[in-house]
Amino acid sequence: MILSKSNKLNTPVLVLNRFYMAIQIITARRAFVMLCRDAAEVIDQEDGQFMNYSFEQWLEMSEFQYEAGIIEDDVIQTVRFPVQIPRVVRTTNFDRVPDSTVKFSRKNLFVRDKQQCQYCGKKLSFSQMSLDHVVPRSQGGGTSWDNVVCSCFPCNSRKGGRTPKEARMELLQQPEKPRQFPLLDLYQPSIVHPIWEPFIGS
């Protein structure tokens, strides 16, 4: 499928602070604005090594690839030549460290549980997800990271007001608070680009 220019400008780009720590995910449109204002540089991988490029250098490399006939799919067509969409940018003047406090929310639970029902393993869309108290509230279970999991509606209904043991159901994994802020709560985890992995973890 060929994406339109406007769709390509919505391509997700990972933003690092000056210390190479991931802080947020933005669109390619915003990334290009930051690059034009010299507020960021491109981080790319070449022969297994990470390289830093100013916007001018990135444009020169895109022009070279165009003239050499090396055209990537993820490009924005300009008047002169296609410009490669960066996957990672690093701010040049921003020192903030990402917040390590993970907010307990429906969306973050969805990310933590990898979009899966924690009983049958079925992949769920956000609208298909229900939340289950592992130890039911009627038995004193709390609403917390270590007692709430994502489930599909059939499994939630089958379990009812019982514990998994009472309902003869098993959890895929024991629920716990994530160790770091799930950056990907802004997007579906399936969009993770390989070059992001060293910066965001597995």
Secondary structure in CASP SS format (residue, H / E / C, confidence):
PFRMAT SS
TARGET T0000
AUTHOR 0000-0000-0000
METHOD secondary structure of the structure
MODEL  1
M C 1.00
I C 1.00
L C 1.00
S C 1.00
K H 1.00
S H 1.00
N H 1.00
K H 1.00
L C 1.00
N C 1.00
T C 1.00
P E 1.00
V E 1.00
L E 1.00
V E 1.00
L E 1.00
N C 1.00
R C 1.00
F C 1.00
Y C 1.00
M C 1.00
A E 1.00
I E 1.00
Q E 1.00
I E 1.00
I E 1.00
T E 1.00
A H 1.00
R H 1.00
R H 1.00
A H 1.00
F H 1.00
V H 1.00
M H 1.00
L H 1.00
C H 1.00
R C 1.00
D C 1.00
A C 1.00
A E 1.00
E E 1.00
V E 1.00
I E 1.00
D E 1.00
Q E 1.00
E E 1.00
D C 1.00
G C 1.00
Q E 1.00
F E 1.00
M E 1.00
N E 1.00
Y E 1.00
S C 1.00
F H 1.00
E H 1.00
Q H 1.00
W H 1.00
L H 1.00
E H 1.00
M H 1.00
S H 1.00
E H 1.00
F H 1.00
Q H 1.00
Y H 1.00
E H 1.00
A C 1.00
G C 1.00
I C 1.00
I C 1.00
E C 1.00
D C 1.00
D C 1.00
V E 1.00
I E 1.00
Q E 1.00
T C 1.00
V C 1.00
R C 1.00
F C 1.00
P E 1.00
V E 1.00
Q E 1.00
I C 1.00
P C 1.00
R C 1.00
V E 1.00
V E 1.00
R E 1.00
T E 1.00
T C 1.00
N C 1.00
F C 1.00
D C 1.00
R C 1.00
V C 1.00
P C 1.00
D C 1.00
S C 1.00
T C 1.00
V C 1.00
K C 1.00
F C 1.00
S C 1.00
R H 1.00
K H 1.00
N H 1.00
L H 1.00
F H 1.00
V H 1.00
R H 1.00
D C 1.00
K C 1.00
Q C 1.00
Q E 1.00
C C 1.00
Q C 1.00
Y C 1.00
C C 1.00
G C 1.00
K C 1.00
K E 1.00
L C 1.00
S C 1.00
F H 1.00
S H 1.00
Q H 1.00
M C 1.00
S E 1.00
L E 1.00
D E 1.00
H E 1.00
V C 1.00
V C 1.00
P C 1.00
R H 1.00
S H 1.00
Q H 1.00
G C 1.00
G C 1.00
G C 1.00
T C 1.00
S C 1.00
W C 1.00
D C 1.00
N C 1.00
V E 1.00
V E 1.00
C E 1.00
S E 1.00
C C 1.00
F H 1.00
P H 1.00
C H 1.00
N H 1.00
S H 1.00
R H 1.00
K H 1.00
G C 1.00
G C 1.00
R C 1.00
T C 1.00
P C 1.00
K C 1.00
E C 1.00
A C 1.00
R C 1.00
M C 1.00
E C 1.00
L C 1.00
L C 1.00
Q C 1.00
Q C 1.00
P C 1.00
E C 1.00
K C 1.00
P C 1.00
R C 1.00
Q C 1.00
F C 1.00
P C 1.00
L H 1.00
L H 1.00
D H 1.00
L H 1.00
Y C 1.00
Q C 1.00
P H 1.00
S H 1.00
I H 1.00
V C 1.00
H C 1.00
P H 1.00
I H 1.00
W H 1.00
E H 1.00
P H 1.00
F H 1.00
I H 1.00
G C 1.00
S C 1.00
END
